[in-house]
Amino acid sequence: MTSKQVFEFELTADVVIITPHGPFMEFRDNDIRNAYNESYRLLNEPGMRHLLMDFSQLDYFGSTFVGILVRLARKARSNQGEAALCHLSSNMRDMMKTLMLLENSKIDFAFTSFPTREAALERLAEISKPHVS
Protein backbone atom coordinates (compact mmCIF):
# COMPACT_ATOMS: atom_id res chain seq x y z
CA MET A 1 0.00 0.00 0.00
CA THR A 2 1.50 3.31 -1.02
CA SER A 3 1.15 6.22 1.33
CA LYS A 4 -0.86 9.14 0.02
CA GLN A 5 0.58 12.62 -0.02
CA VAL A 6 -1.01 14.44 2.93
CA PHE A 7 0.37 17.88 2.06
CA GLU A 8 1.70 19.44 -1.09
CA PHE A 9 4.45 21.99 -0.40
CA GLU A 10 5.51 25.07 -2.32
CA LEU A 11 8.08 27.66 -1.30
CA THR A 12 7.82 31.20 -2.62
CA ALA A 13 9.88 34.15 -1.37
CA ASP A 14 9.60 33.77 2.43
CA VAL A 15 6.32 31.82 2.46
CA VAL A 16 5.78 28.08 2.97
CA ILE A 17 2.57 27.21 1.12
CA ILE A 18 0.89 24.00 2.24
CA THR A 19 -2.04 22.46 0.39
CA PRO A 20 -3.69 19.61 2.35
CA HIS A 21 -5.14 16.80 0.24
CA GLY A 22 -8.28 14.90 1.15
CA PRO A 23 -9.87 14.28 4.55
CA PHE A 24 -7.37 13.44 7.27
CA MET A 25 -9.38 10.32 8.12
CA GLU A 26 -8.03 8.82 4.89
CA PHE A 27 -4.43 9.05 6.10
CA ARG A 28 -2.46 6.96 8.53
CA ASP A 29 -1.21 8.69 11.68
CA ASN A 30 2.37 8.16 10.54
CA ASP A 31 1.69 9.94 7.22
CA ILE A 32 0.15 12.88 9.08
CA ARG A 33 3.08 13.05 11.51
CA ASN A 34 5.57 12.99 8.61
CA ALA A 35 3.65 15.77 6.82
CA TYR A 36 3.67 17.88 9.99
CA ASN A 37 7.40 17.26 10.53
CA GLU A 38 8.17 18.26 6.93
CA SER A 39 6.05 21.43 7.33
CA TYR A 40 7.93 22.37 10.49
CA ARG A 41 11.28 21.64 8.83
CA LEU A 42 10.40 23.92 5.90
CA LEU A 43 9.40 26.71 8.31
CA ASN A 44 12.85 26.27 9.89
CA GLU A 45 14.62 26.89 6.57
CA PRO A 46 16.66 30.13 6.49
CA GLY A 47 14.56 33.04 5.26
CA MET A 48 11.19 31.30 5.62
CA ARG A 49 8.82 33.37 7.75
CA HIS A 50 5.21 32.92 6.76
CA LEU A 51 2.79 30.02 6.54
CA LEU A 52 -0.03 29.87 4.01
CA MET A 53 -2.51 27.00 4.19
CA ASP A 54 -4.41 26.63 0.92
CA PHE A 55 -7.65 24.68 1.47
CA SER A 56 -8.67 24.53 -2.21
CA GLN A 57 -8.37 20.70 -2.14
CA LEU A 58 -10.21 20.17 1.16
CA ASP A 59 -13.66 21.05 2.46
CA TYR A 60 -13.48 19.72 6.01
CA PHE A 61 -10.93 19.11 8.74
CA GLY A 62 -11.13 17.87 12.31
CA SER A 63 -9.43 18.48 15.63
CA THR A 64 -6.19 16.66 14.72
CA PHE A 65 -5.69 19.09 11.89
CA VAL A 66 -6.53 22.12 14.04
CA GLY A 67 -3.73 21.08 16.44
CA ILE A 68 -1.28 20.88 13.55
CA LEU A 69 -2.42 24.29 12.27
CA VAL A 70 -1.92 25.91 15.68
CA ARG A 71 1.59 24.47 16.10
CA LEU A 72 2.64 25.56 12.61
CA ALA A 73 1.16 29.03 13.15
CA ARG A 74 3.15 29.40 16.35
CA LYS A 75 6.29 28.41 14.46
CA ALA A 76 5.58 31.05 11.79
CA ARG A 77 5.06 33.64 14.54
CA SER A 78 8.36 32.69 16.14
CA ASN A 79 9.92 33.49 12.72
CA GLN A 80 8.37 37.00 12.95
CA GLY A 81 5.91 35.81 10.30
CA GLU A 82 2.18 35.34 9.91
CA ALA A 83 -0.13 32.39 9.37
CA ALA A 84 -2.70 32.86 6.64
CA LEU A 85 -5.45 30.63 5.28
CA CYS A 86 -7.12 30.71 1.88
CA HIS A 87 -10.04 28.95 0.20
CA LEU A 88 -11.75 28.10 3.53
CA SER A 89 -15.14 26.45 3.09
CA SER A 90 -17.99 27.95 5.11
CA ASN A 91 -17.87 24.86 7.40
CA MET A 92 -14.15 25.39 8.08
CA ARG A 93 -14.64 29.13 8.61
CA ASP A 94 -17.46 28.47 11.11
CA MET A 95 -15.38 25.91 13.01
CA MET A 96 -12.34 28.20 13.17
CA LYS A 97 -14.55 31.05 14.45
CA THR A 98 -16.17 28.76 17.03
CA LEU A 99 -12.71 27.75 18.23
CA MET A 100 -11.82 31.47 18.25
CA LEU A 101 -8.84 30.85 15.94
CA LEU A 102 -9.91 33.17 13.15
CA GLU A 103 -9.11 36.89 13.37
CA ASN A 104 -8.88 36.83 17.16
CA SER A 105 -6.47 39.46 18.50
CA LYS A 106 -6.51 37.95 22.01
CA ILE A 107 -4.37 34.94 21.06
CA ASP A 108 -0.86 34.74 19.64
CA PHE A 109 -1.60 32.45 16.71
CA ALA A 110 -4.93 33.57 15.24
CA PHE A 111 -5.25 33.14 11.51
CA THR A 112 -6.23 35.59 8.83
CA SER A 113 -8.42 34.18 6.10
CA PHE A 114 -8.28 35.23 2.46
CA PRO A 115 -10.58 34.27 -0.42
CA THR A 116 -7.68 33.43 -2.75
CA ARG A 117 -4.05 32.37 -2.61
CA GLU A 118 -3.08 35.52 -4.52
CA ALA A 119 -4.72 37.81 -1.94
CA ALA A 120 -2.98 35.98 0.90
CA LEU A 121 0.43 36.12 -0.81
CA GLU A 122 -0.01 39.86 -1.52
CA ARG A 123 -0.72 40.51 2.16
CA LEU A 124 2.24 38.40 3.34
CA ALA A 125 4.53 40.21 0.90
CA GLU A 126 3.37 43.55 2.36
CA ILE A 127 4.23 42.33 5.87
CA SER A 128 7.70 41.28 4.67
CA LYS A 129 8.58 44.65 3.14
CA PRO A 130 11.02 46.65 5.24
CA HIS A 131 9.24 49.55 6.90
CA VAL A 132 10.68 52.93 6.03
CA SER A 133 9.93 55.64 8.57
DSSP file (Angstrom, degrees, kcal/mol; ACC not computed):
  #  RESIDUE AA STRUCTURE BP1 BP2  ACC     N-H-->O    O-->H-N    N-H-->O    O-->H-N    TCO  KAPPA ALPHA  PHI   PSI    X-CA   Y-CA   Z-CA
    1    1 A M              0   0    0      0, 0.0     2,-0.3     0, 0.0     0, 0.0   0.000 360.0 360.0 360.0 124.1    0.0    0.0    0.0
    2    2 A T        -     0   0    0      1,-0.1     2,-0.3     0, 0.0     0, 0.0  -0.609 360.0-116.5 -85.0 145.6    1.5    3.3   -1.0
    3    3 A S        -     0   0    0     -2,-0.3     2,-0.2     1,-0.1    24,-0.1  -0.639  28.4-125.6 -83.0 138.2    1.1    6.2    1.3
    4    4 A K        -     0   0    0     -2,-0.3     2,-0.6    22,-0.2    24,-0.1  -0.480  27.4-102.6 -79.9 151.5   -0.9    9.1    0.0
    5    5 A Q        -     0   0    0      1,-0.2    16,-0.1    -2,-0.2     3,-0.1  -0.648  33.6-172.0 -74.1 116.4    0.6   12.6    0.0
    6    6 A V  S    S+     0   0    0     -2,-0.6    15,-2.8     1,-0.2     2,-0.4   0.935  70.0  20.3 -75.2 -48.4   -1.0   14.4    2.9
    7    7 A F  E     -A   20   0A   0     13,-0.2     2,-0.5    11,-0.0    -1,-0.2  -0.920  64.0-147.1-122.9 146.6    0.4   17.9    2.1
    8    8 A E  E     -A   19   0A   0     11,-2.0    11,-2.6    -2,-0.4     2,-0.4  -0.950  25.6-151.2-105.8 135.5    1.7   19.4   -1.1
    9    9 A F  E     +A   18   0A   0     -2,-0.5     2,-0.3     9,-0.2     9,-0.2  -0.870  19.4 174.0-113.3 140.4    4.5   22.0   -0.4
   10   10 A E  E     -A   17   0A   0      7,-2.3     7,-3.4    -2,-0.4     2,-0.5  -0.993  15.3-153.8-136.8 142.9    5.5   25.1   -2.3
   11   11 A L  E     +A   16   0A   0     -2,-0.3     2,-0.4     5,-0.2     5,-0.2  -0.972  18.4 169.6-116.2 129.9    8.1   27.7   -1.3
   12   12 A T  E >   -A   15   0A   0      3,-2.3     3,-2.9    -2,-0.5     2,-0.2  -0.976  61.9 -46.4-141.7 126.9    7.8   31.2   -2.6
   13   13 A A  T 3  S-     0   0    0     -2,-0.4   112,-0.0     1,-0.3     0, 0.0  -0.340 124.5 -24.3  50.3-114.2    9.9   34.2   -1.4
   14   14 A D  T 3  S+     0   0    0     -2,-0.2    35,-2.7    34,-0.1    36,-2.6   0.019 117.2 102.3-113.7  27.2    9.6   33.8    2.4
   15   15 A V  E <   -Ab  12  50A   0     -3,-2.9    -3,-2.3    34,-0.2     2,-0.7  -0.937  57.0-152.2-118.3 130.4    6.3   31.8    2.5
   16   16 A V  E     -Ab  11  51A   0     34,-2.7    36,-2.7    -2,-0.4     2,-0.5  -0.901  19.7-159.5 -94.1 116.9    5.8   28.1    3.0
   17   17 A I  E     -Ab  10  52A   0     -7,-3.4    -7,-2.3    -2,-0.7     2,-0.5  -0.875   8.1-171.1-101.4 125.9    2.6   27.2    1.1
   18   18 A I  E     -Ab   9  53A   0     34,-3.0    36,-2.9    -2,-0.5    -9,-0.2  -0.971   8.5-169.5-120.9 126.6    0.9   24.0    2.2
   19   19 A T  E     -A    8   0A   0    -11,-2.6   -11,-2.0    -2,-0.5    36,-0.1  -0.930  16.1-147.3-114.6 106.3   -2.0   22.5    0.4
   20   20 A P  E     -A    7   0A   0      0, 0.0     2,-0.5     0, 0.0    37,-0.3  -0.455  11.4-145.2 -70.5 144.6   -3.7   19.6    2.4
   21   21 A H        -     0   0    0    -15,-2.8    37,-0.1    -2,-0.1    34,-0.0  -0.953  50.5 -25.6-116.5 123.0   -5.1   16.8    0.2
   22   22 A G  S    S-     0   0    0     35,-1.1    -1,-0.1    -2,-0.5    35,-0.1   0.325  96.2 -41.7  68.1 162.2   -8.3   14.9    1.2
   23   23 A P    >   -     0   0    0      0, 0.0     3,-2.0     0, 0.0     4,-0.2  -0.333  51.3-127.4 -62.2 139.3   -9.9   14.3    4.5
   24   24 A F  G >  S+     0   0    0      1,-0.3     3,-2.0    36,-0.3     8,-0.1   0.767 104.7  73.1 -60.2 -25.1   -7.4   13.4    7.3
   25   25 A M  G 3  S+     0   0    0      1,-0.3    -1,-0.3     3,-0.0    -3,-0.0   0.744  89.5  61.5 -62.6 -20.3   -9.4   10.3    8.1
   26   26 A E  G <  S+     0   0    0     -3,-2.0     2,-0.3     2,-0.1    -1,-0.3   0.596  96.0  76.9 -79.6 -10.6   -8.0    8.8    4.9
   27   27 A F  S <  S-     0   0    0     -3,-2.0     2,-0.2    -4,-0.2   -24,-0.0  -0.720  81.6-117.0-106.3 151.1   -4.4    9.1    6.1
   28   28 A R     >  -     0   0    0     -2,-0.3     4,-2.0     1,-0.1     3,-0.4  -0.517  30.5-115.1 -77.4 151.8   -2.5    7.0    8.5
   29   29 A D  H  > S+     0   0    0      1,-0.2     4,-2.8     2,-0.2     5,-0.2   0.880 117.0  55.6 -53.7 -40.9   -1.2    8.7   11.7
   30   30 A N  H  > S+     0   0    0      1,-0.2     4,-2.5     2,-0.2    -1,-0.2   0.886 105.9  50.4 -62.5 -39.7    2.4    8.2   10.5
   31   31 A D  H  > S+     0   0    0     -3,-0.4     4,-2.1     2,-0.2    -1,-0.2   0.898 112.1  48.0 -64.6 -40.2    1.7    9.9    7.2
   32   32 A I  H  X S+     0   0    0     -4,-2.0     4,-2.5     2,-0.2    -2,-0.2   0.921 111.6  49.6 -66.1 -44.0    0.1   12.9    9.1
   33   33 A R  H  X S+     0   0    0     -4,-2.8     4,-2.8     1,-0.2    -2,-0.2   0.918 111.3  49.3 -61.5 -43.9    3.1   13.1   11.5
   34   34 A N  H  X S+     0   0    0     -4,-2.5     4,-2.4     2,-0.2    -1,-0.2   0.895 110.6  50.4 -62.3 -40.4    5.6   13.0    8.6
   35   35 A A  H  X S+     0   0    0     -4,-2.1     4,-2.2     2,-0.2    -2,-0.2   0.909 112.0  47.6 -64.9 -41.8    3.7   15.8    6.8
   36   36 A Y  H  X S+     0   0    0     -4,-2.5     4,-2.6     2,-0.2    -2,-0.2   0.938 111.6  50.1 -63.4 -46.2    3.7   17.9   10.0
   37   37 A N  H  X S+     0   0    0     -4,-2.8     4,-2.4     1,-0.2    -2,-0.2   0.898 111.2  48.7 -60.4 -41.2    7.4   17.3   10.5
   38   38 A E  H  X S+     0   0    0     -4,-2.4     4,-2.4     2,-0.2    -1,-0.2   0.900 110.5  51.5 -65.3 -40.6    8.2   18.3    6.9
   39   39 A S  H  X S+     0   0    0     -4,-2.2     4,-2.0     2,-0.2    -2,-0.2   0.933 111.9  46.2 -60.0 -46.6    6.0   21.4    7.3
   40   40 A Y  H  X S+     0   0    0     -4,-2.6     4,-1.0     1,-0.2    -2,-0.2   0.899 110.9  52.7 -63.9 -41.8    7.9   22.4   10.5
   41   41 A R  H >< S+     0   0    0     -4,-2.4     3,-0.6     1,-0.2     4,-0.5   0.912 108.8  49.8 -60.9 -43.0   11.3   21.6    8.8
   42   42 A L  H >< S+     0   0    0     -4,-2.4     3,-1.1     1,-0.3    -1,-0.2   0.880 107.6  53.5 -64.7 -37.8   10.4   23.9    5.9
   43   43 A L  H 3< S+     0   0    0     -4,-2.0    -1,-0.3     1,-0.2    -2,-0.2   0.702 105.5  56.6 -69.1 -17.4    9.4   26.7    8.3
   44   44 A N  T << S+     0   0    0     -4,-1.0    -1,-0.2    -3,-0.6    -2,-0.2   0.566  81.6 113.1 -86.5 -10.5   12.9   26.3    9.9
   45   45 A E  S X  S-     0   0    0     -3,-1.1     3,-2.0    -4,-0.5    -3,-0.0  -0.321  84.9 -90.4 -62.3 143.9   14.6   26.9    6.6
   46   46 A P  T 3  S+     0   0    0      0, 0.0    -1,-0.1     0, 0.0     3,-0.1  -0.307 111.7  14.3 -56.6 132.4   16.7   30.1    6.5
   47   47 A G  T 3  S+     0   0    0      1,-0.3     2,-0.5    -3,-0.1    -2,-0.1   0.273  91.3 125.7  88.6 -12.3   14.6   33.0    5.3
   48   48 A M    <   +     0   0    0     -3,-2.0    -1,-0.3     1,-0.2   -33,-0.2  -0.707  19.5 149.2 -84.3 125.6   11.2   31.3    5.6
   49   49 A R        +     0   0    0    -35,-2.7    32,-0.3    -2,-0.5    30,-0.3   0.725  46.0  59.1-119.5 -45.5    8.8   33.4    7.7
   50   50 A H  E     -b   15   0A   0    -36,-2.6   -34,-2.7    31,-0.2     2,-0.4  -0.548  56.3-149.2-102.6 157.0    5.2   32.9    6.8
   51   51 A L  E     -bc  16  83A   0     31,-2.6    33,-3.0   -36,-0.2     2,-0.5  -0.982  11.2-174.6-119.6 131.1    2.8   30.0    6.5
   52   52 A L  E     -bc  17  84A   0    -36,-2.7   -34,-3.0    -2,-0.4     2,-0.6  -0.976   7.7-161.7-126.2 118.8    0.0   29.9    4.0
   53   53 A M  E     -bc  18  85A   0     31,-2.6    33,-2.4    -2,-0.5     2,-0.7  -0.888   6.9-159.7 -98.4 120.0   -2.5   27.0    4.2
   54   54 A D  E     - c   0  86A   0    -36,-2.9     3,-0.5    -2,-0.6    33,-0.2  -0.892   9.6-175.3-103.7 111.8   -4.4   26.6    0.9
   55   55 A F    >   +     0   0    0     31,-2.9     3,-1.6    -2,-0.7    32,-0.1   0.069  47.9 116.5 -95.6  24.5   -7.7   24.7    1.5
   56   56 A S  T 3  S+     0   0    0      1,-0.3    -1,-0.2    30,-0.1    31,-0.1   0.726  80.9  45.3 -65.8 -19.7   -8.7   24.5   -2.2
   57   57 A Q  T 3  S+     0   0    0     -3,-0.5   -35,-1.1   -37,-0.3     2,-0.3   0.267 111.9  57.5-103.8  10.8   -8.4   20.7   -2.1
   58   58 A L    <   -     0   0    0     -3,-1.6    31,-0.2    29,-0.2     3,-0.1  -0.996  45.9-178.6-143.3 141.2  -10.2   20.2    1.2
   59   59 A D  S    S+     0   0    0     -2,-0.3     2,-0.3     1,-0.3    33,-0.2   0.393  74.1  29.6-121.7   3.3  -13.7   21.1    2.5
   60   60 A Y        +     0   0    0     31,-0.1     2,-0.3    32,-0.1    -1,-0.3  -0.983  54.6 176.7-155.5 146.2  -13.5   19.7    6.0
   61   61 A F        -     0   0    0     -2,-0.3     2,-0.1   -38,-0.1    -3,-0.0  -0.984  15.4-144.8-146.7 157.5  -10.9   19.1    8.7
   62   62 A G     >  -     0   0    0     -2,-0.3     4,-1.7     1,-0.0     3,-0.3  -0.277  42.3 -73.7-110.0-166.2  -11.1   17.9   12.3
   63   63 A S  H  > S+     0   0    0      1,-0.2     4,-2.1     2,-0.2     5,-0.2   0.820 123.1  60.1 -65.5 -34.1   -9.4   18.5   15.6
   64   64 A T  H  > S+     0   0    0      1,-0.2     4,-1.7     2,-0.2    -1,-0.2   0.933 108.5  45.7 -57.5 -44.8   -6.2   16.7   14.7
   65   65 A F  H  > S+     0   0    0     -3,-0.3     4,-2.7     1,-0.2    -1,-0.2   0.874 107.4  56.6 -68.5 -37.5   -5.7   19.1   11.9
   66   66 A V  H  X S+     0   0    0     -4,-1.7     4,-2.5     1,-0.2    -1,-0.2   0.907 105.9  52.2 -60.8 -40.8   -6.5   22.1   14.0
   67   67 A G  H  X S+     0   0    0     -4,-2.1     4,-2.1     2,-0.2    -1,-0.2   0.908 110.3  47.8 -60.3 -42.8   -3.7   21.1   16.4
   68   68 A I  H  X S+     0   0    0     -4,-1.7     4,-2.5     2,-0.2     5,-0.2   0.923 110.9  51.7 -63.6 -44.8   -1.3   20.9   13.5
   69   69 A L  H  X S+     0   0    0     -4,-2.7     4,-2.5     1,-0.2    -2,-0.2   0.920 109.7  49.2 -57.8 -45.5   -2.4   24.3   12.3
   70   70 A V  H  X S+     0   0    0     -4,-2.5     4,-2.3     1,-0.2    -1,-0.2   0.917 111.7  48.0 -63.8 -44.1   -1.9   25.9   15.7
   71   71 A R  H  X S+     0   0    0     -4,-2.1     4,-1.8     1,-0.2    -1,-0.2   0.906 113.9  46.7 -64.7 -40.7    1.6   24.5   16.1
   72   72 A L  H  X S+     0   0    0     -4,-2.5     4,-2.3     2,-0.2    -1,-0.2   0.879 110.8  52.8 -68.8 -36.6    2.6   25.6   12.6
   73   73 A A  H  X S+     0   0    0     -4,-2.5     4,-2.5    -5,-0.2    -2,-0.2   0.909 107.9  51.0 -64.6 -40.8    1.2   29.0   13.1
   74   74 A R  H  X S+     0   0    0     -4,-2.3     4,-2.1     2,-0.2    -1,-0.2   0.893 109.0  51.8 -62.6 -38.4    3.1   29.4   16.4
   75   75 A K  H  X S+     0   0    0     -4,-1.8     4,-0.9     2,-0.2    -2,-0.2   0.926 109.3  49.4 -63.2 -44.8    6.3   28.4   14.5
   76   76 A A  H ><>S+     0   0    0     -4,-2.3     5,-2.5     1,-0.2     3,-0.8   0.914 110.7  51.0 -60.6 -42.4    5.6   31.1   11.8
   77   77 A R  H ><5S+     0   0    0     -4,-2.5     3,-1.9     1,-0.3    -1,-0.2   0.877 104.4  56.2 -63.1 -37.2    5.1   33.6   14.5
   78   78 A S  H 3<5S+     0   0    0     -4,-2.1    -1,-0.3     1,-0.3    -2,-0.2   0.717 103.6  55.8 -68.7 -17.4    8.4   32.7   16.1
   79   79 A N  T <<5S-     0   0    0     -4,-0.9    -1,-0.3    -3,-0.8    -2,-0.2   0.223 124.7-106.8 -89.9  12.3    9.9   33.5   12.7
   80   80 A Q  T < 5S+     0   0    0     -3,-1.9    -3,-0.2     1,-0.2     2,-0.2   0.822  86.2 119.8  59.4  33.8    8.4   37.0   12.9
   81   81 A G      < -     0   0    0     -5,-2.5     2,-0.3   -32,-0.3    -1,-0.2  -0.479  59.6-116.0-115.1-172.9    5.9   35.8   10.3
   82   82 A E        -     0   0    0     -2,-0.2   -31,-2.6    -3,-0.1     2,-0.5  -0.820  11.9-132.6-122.9 161.8    2.2   35.3    9.9
   83   83 A A  E     -c   51   0A   0     27,-0.4    29,-1.3    -2,-0.3     2,-0.3  -0.979  30.3-179.8-116.5 120.2   -0.1   32.4    9.4
   84   84 A A  E     -cd  52 112A   0    -33,-3.0   -31,-2.6    -2,-0.5     2,-0.4  -0.868  13.2-156.7-121.2 154.0   -2.7   32.9    6.6
   85   85 A L  E     -cd  53 113A   0     27,-2.7    29,-2.7    -2,-0.3     2,-0.3  -0.951  10.0-173.6-125.5 146.2   -5.5   30.6    5.3
   86   86 A C  E     +cd  54 114A   0    -33,-2.4   -31,-2.9    -2,-0.4    30,-0.1  -0.980  61.3  23.5-139.4 158.0   -7.1   30.7    1.9
   87   87 A H  S    S+     0   0    0     27,-1.2     2,-0.3    -2,-0.3   -29,-0.2   0.837  73.2 175.2  61.6  37.4  -10.0   28.9    0.2
   88   88 A L        -     0   0    0     26,-0.4    -1,-0.2    -3,-0.1   -29,-0.1  -0.555  27.2-130.4 -71.4 133.8  -11.8   28.1    3.5
   89   89 A S     >  -     0   0    0     -2,-0.3     4,-2.7   -31,-0.2     5,-0.2  -0.388  27.0-106.9 -73.2 163.9  -15.1   26.5    3.1
   90   90 A S  H  > S+     0   0    0      1,-0.2     4,-2.5     2,-0.2     5,-0.2   0.868 122.3  54.4 -63.1 -33.7  -18.0   28.0    5.1
   91   91 A N  H  > S+     0   0    0      2,-0.2     4,-2.3     1,-0.2    -1,-0.2   0.933 110.7  44.7 -61.9 -46.0  -17.9   24.9    7.4
   92   92 A M  H  > S+     0   0    0    -33,-0.2     4,-2.7     2,-0.2     5,-0.2   0.910 112.9  51.0 -65.5 -42.2  -14.2   25.4    8.1
   93   93 A R  H  X S+     0   0    0     -4,-2.7     4,-2.3     1,-0.2    -1,-0.2   0.929 111.0  48.7 -60.9 -45.5  -14.6   29.1    8.6
   94   94 A D  H  X S+     0   0    0     -4,-2.5     4,-2.6     1,-0.2    -1,-0.2   0.917 112.5  48.1 -61.1 -43.8  -17.5   28.5   11.1
   95   95 A M  H  X S+     0   0    0     -4,-2.3     4,-2.4     1,-0.2    -2,-0.2   0.927 111.3  49.5 -64.3 -44.0  -15.4   25.9   13.0
   96   96 A M  H  <>S+     0   0    0     -4,-2.7     5,-3.1     1,-0.2     6,-0.8   0.876 112.9  47.7 -63.4 -36.7  -12.3   28.2   13.2
   97   97 A K  H ><5S+     0   0    0     -4,-2.3     3,-1.3     3,-0.2    -1,-0.2   0.909 110.1  52.0 -69.6 -40.9  -14.5   31.1   14.5
   98   98 A T  H 3<5S+     0   0    0     -4,-2.6    -2,-0.2     1,-0.3    -1,-0.2   0.899 111.2  47.0 -60.3 -40.5  -16.2   28.8   17.0
   99   99 A L  T 3<5S-     0   0    0     -4,-2.4    -1,-0.3    -5,-0.2    -2,-0.2   0.446 113.8-124.3 -79.9   0.7  -12.7   27.8   18.2
  100  100 A M  T < 5S+     0   0    0     -3,-1.3    -3,-0.2    -5,-0.2    -2,-0.1   0.833  77.2 121.9  59.3  36.5  -11.8   31.5   18.3
  101  101 A L      < +     0   0    0     -5,-3.1    10,-3.1    -6,-0.2     2,-0.6   0.469  48.9  83.9-103.2  -6.0   -8.8   30.9   15.9
  102  102 A L  B    S-e  111   0B   0     -6,-0.8    10,-0.2     8,-0.2     3,-0.1  -0.883 112.9 -24.4-107.5 122.5   -9.9   33.2   13.2
  103  103 A E  S    S+     0   0    0      8,-3.1     2,-0.6    -2,-0.6    -1,-0.2   0.889  87.8 150.8  48.5  50.4   -9.1   36.9   13.4
  104  104 A N    >   -     0   0    0     -3,-0.2     3,-1.1     7,-0.1     6,-0.4  -0.940  31.4-168.3-115.3 109.6   -8.9   36.8   17.2
  105  105 A S  T 3  S+     0   0    0     -2,-0.6    -1,-0.1     1,-0.2    -2,-0.1   0.579  78.5  73.6 -75.8  -7.6   -6.5   39.5   18.5
  106  106 A K  T 3  S+     0   0    0      2,-0.0     2,-0.3     0, 0.0    -1,-0.2   0.617  92.6  59.6 -82.5 -11.2   -6.5   37.9   22.0
  107  107 A I  S X  S-     0   0    0     -3,-1.1     3,-0.6    -7,-0.1    -3,-0.1  -0.818  79.2-128.8-119.0 159.8   -4.4   34.9   21.1
  108  108 A D  T 3  S+     0   0    0     -2,-0.3    -3,-0.1     1,-0.2   -31,-0.1   0.395 102.1  40.4 -89.6   4.7   -0.9   34.7   19.6
  109  109 A F  T 3  S+     0   0    0     -5,-0.1    -1,-0.2     2,-0.1   -36,-0.1   0.129  72.8 147.1-139.3  25.6   -1.6   32.4   16.7
  110  110 A A    <   -     0   0    0     -3,-0.6   -27,-0.4    -6,-0.4     2,-0.3  -0.259  41.9-127.5 -61.7 152.2   -4.9   33.6   15.2
  111  111 A F  B     -e  102   0B   0    -10,-3.1    -8,-3.1   -15,-0.1     2,-0.5  -0.698   5.7-141.0-102.7 153.3   -5.3   33.1   11.5
  112  112 A T  E     -d   84   0A   0    -29,-1.3   -27,-2.7    -2,-0.3     2,-0.4  -0.959  21.3-145.6-110.3 133.4   -6.2   35.6    8.8
  113  113 A S  E     -d   85   0A   0     -2,-0.5   -27,-0.2   -29,-0.2     3,-0.0  -0.808  14.7-172.6-104.6 139.6   -8.4   34.2    6.1
  114  114 A F  E     -d   86   0A   0    -29,-2.7   -27,-1.2    -2,-0.4   -26,-0.4  -0.947  28.6-132.0-127.6 148.1   -8.3   35.2    2.5
  115  115 A P  S    S+     0   0    0      0, 0.0     2,-0.3     0, 0.0   -28,-0.1   0.844  90.1  24.3 -68.1 -31.6  -10.6   34.3   -0.4
  116  116 A T  S  > S-     0   0    0    -30,-0.1     4,-1.7     1,-0.1     5,-0.1  -0.893  74.0-120.1-133.5 160.9   -7.7   33.4   -2.8
  117  117 A R  H  > S+     0   0    0     -2,-0.3     4,-2.8     1,-0.2     5,-0.2   0.894 114.2  56.4 -61.8 -41.3   -4.1   32.4   -2.6
  118  118 A E  H  > S+     0   0    0      1,-0.2     4,-2.4     2,-0.2    -1,-0.2   0.914 106.1  49.0 -60.1 -44.8   -3.1   35.5   -4.5
  119  119 A A  H  > S+     0   0    0      1,-0.2     4,-2.0     2,-0.2    -1,-0.2   0.904 112.9  48.1 -62.7 -41.3   -4.7   37.8   -1.9
  120  120 A A  H  X S+     0   0    0     -4,-1.7     4,-2.5     2,-0.2    -2,-0.2   0.930 111.8  48.5 -65.3 -45.4   -3.0   36.0    0.9
  121  121 A L  H  X S+     0   0    0     -4,-2.8     4,-2.3     1,-0.2    -2,-0.2   0.878 109.4  53.6 -64.1 -37.5    0.4   36.1   -0.8
  122  122 A E  H  X S+     0   0    0     -4,-2.4     4,-1.9    -5,-0.2    -1,-0.2   0.936 110.8  46.4 -60.1 -46.0    0.0   39.9   -1.5
  123  123 A R  H  X S+     0   0    0     -4,-2.0     4,-2.0     1,-0.2    -2,-0.2   0.912 112.3  49.2 -64.6 -43.5   -0.7   40.5    2.2
  124  124 A L  H  X S+     0   0    0     -4,-2.5     4,-1.7     1,-0.2    -1,-0.2   0.870 109.1  53.3 -65.3 -35.5    2.2   38.4    3.3
  125  125 A A  H  X S+     0   0    0     -4,-2.3     4,-1.1     2,-0.2    -1,-0.2   0.883 106.9  52.6 -65.6 -37.7    4.5   40.2    0.9
  126  126 A E  H >< S+     0   0    0     -4,-1.9     3,-0.6     1,-0.2    -2,-0.2   0.919 108.2  50.6 -62.1 -42.9    3.4   43.5    2.4
  127  127 A I  H 3< S+     0   0    0     -4,-2.0    -1,-0.2     1,-0.2    -2,-0.2   0.863 109.0  52.8 -62.1 -36.0    4.2   42.3    5.9
  128  128 A S  H 3< S+     0   0    0     -4,-1.7    -1,-0.2    -5,-0.2    -2,-0.2   0.702  84.2 104.6 -76.2 -20.2    7.7   41.3    4.7
  129  129 A K  S << S-     0   0    0     -4,-1.1     2,-0.1    -3,-0.6    -3,-0.0  -0.364  83.4-107.4 -63.3 137.7    8.6   44.7    3.1
  130  130 A P        -     0   0    0      0, 0.0     2,-0.5     0, 0.0    -1,-0.1  -0.451  34.7-121.6 -64.3 136.5   11.0   46.6    5.2
  131  131 A H        -     0   0    0     -2,-0.1     2,-0.6    -4,-0.1    -4,-0.0  -0.694  22.0-157.1 -84.4 126.1    9.2   49.5    6.9
  132  132 A V              0   0    0     -2,-0.5    -1,-0.0     1,-0.1     0, 0.0  -0.895 360.0 360.0-103.3 124.7   10.7   52.9    6.0
  133  133 A S              0   0    0     -2,-0.6    -1,-0.1     0, 0.0    -2,-0.0   0.448 360.0 360.0-106.5 360.0    9.9   55.6    8.6
